[in-house]
Every structure is written in C-alpha cells, then in structure tokens.
Amino acid sequence: MFEDSLIESGGRLKTKRGATTAVSFIFQVILIGLLVLVPLIFTEALPKQQLMTFLVAPPPPPPPPPPPAAVPIKTVKVVQTDIINGQLRTPTKIPEKVQMVKEEEAPPPAMTAGVVGGVPGGVPGGQMGGVIGGIISSTPVAVPKAATPQRVRVSQGVSQGLLIRKVQPAYPPLARQARIQG
C-alpha cells in the first residue's frame, strides 16, 4: 500500500492511470457537447414568452411636463463686458469702433485713512505691512549672541598621558623630497 508513495519503488507497480485519464477526458468532452447542442437542436422546448420579451423594444419615455403658465417677461438688456471673473476676456472678433476707457481717478493720499501709502479705506493708526508686519515689528526680540568658542588648552604632559602608542609614519624618500604630506 505504501509502496506507491515511495520514490524508490522503481516503477515495479503498473498502474492504468494514463488510460483512465484519457477515458475521463473523452467522456467529459462528449457530455459538454451534448449540453450545448441539445438546446440548439430542440428549440421548441425553450420558453417562447421569455424569449420574446428580450426582442421587444422598451416603451418610449413619457412626454415632458407642460411649460409653466405664461408670465409677462421683462426685457433685460445684456451688457457685454470685457471682464469675466476679474480677468480680461479674449476678444472673439476685431471691433469696428474702438472706445476709450475712462477710469476713475485714484483718491489722493490725504483721503486714505491709516498709514501713508496704505490701502484706501484703511483703519486710522494702522500698521505698515498689515497685521503680520505689525506683529513682527512691534516687539523687538533680542537675539542672544552665541558665545564664541574658546580654545581649550591641554598641556603636553596630559596629551602624552592619553597616548597609547605613538606611530611615526614611514614616508618614502621621494615624497620627502617633493614635500608631500598625507
């Protein structure tokens, strides 16, 4: 019984696995072929009412609701402007007559309330640079000066006491003549 599962059986056991697989494959192909072909051959067994519903077009949509009662409409004259959403629009054609644009003059600086050179209509006594500029410039912050690092002097005796082994580099004579270090 366990001889089949061992690799060392060496093919001493003969099985009919190849023939069984071939017969099973042929049987399954024939069965699937019959299941596909029978409805195509015997079409009278299919439900006709259900098939007809698939072939009928759906009913048309209902008509739209009638428009509301007629209300006297006021004529509104549309003024075409060259500015849309705060931006100058691109012209679609070259105008026949060029009109001069007259802008209002800016109010004199005396009329602006607040800081000289500020925003027209500003608050009297405002800050130049606005709120953030006022906050930044209102309190002068003393920046602490960084202490300059001073050299720590260590005596030669202490530094030699920390030395474990002194290594003298062996420079080649050519490097010594050329005075090359490193």
Secondary structure, 3 states (H helix, E strand, C coil): CCCCCCHHHCCCCCCCHHHHHHHHHHHHHHHHHHHHHHHHHCHHHCCHHHHHHHHCCCCCCCCCCCCCCCCCCCCCCCCCCCEECCEECCCCCCCCCCCCCCCCCCCCHHHCCCCCCCCCCCCCCCCCCHHHHHHHHHCCCCCCCCCCCCCCCCCHHHHHHHCCCCCCCCCCHHHHHHCCCC
